[in-house]
Amino acid sequence: EEKYTSYLTRRPLIALHLKENALKNYRLTFMQHLCKSNIFTPFSIPMYAMRPEDAAQIRALIKKHAKYIDNRD
């Protein structure tokens, strides 16, 4: 899911939401546990921190391997 970090800053990020029990055998770090219910999921990609052409490549890879939802509107 691609969304903004907040309504004020409007910095885009892609938050990867894993299926239930996907992390059954994976031990989350302390920071990942803290971020689990936040806007920044344990696996987030800050799109605002890269060049537009790199962001486009990341979006294409995610669309190829996962369901992509754009909630930036």
ZIZIPE-V101922 format. One record per backbone hydrogen bond with DSSP energy under -0.5 kcal/mol. NH is the residue of the N-H (numbers start at 1). CO is the residue of the C=O. Records with the same first field share a line. If there is no record, write none. Layout:
NH=CO + CO
//
This chain:
2=69
3=1 + 13
5=11
10=6
12=10
13=3
14=45
15=1 + 13
16=14 + 43
17=15
18=16
22=19
24=21
26=23
28=26
33=29
34=30
35=31
36=32 + 33
38=35
41=39
45=14
46=44
47=12 + 45
48=12
49=46
50=47
55=51
56=52
57=53
58=54
59=55
60=56
61=57
62=58
63=59
64=60
65=61
66=62
71=2 + 69
//
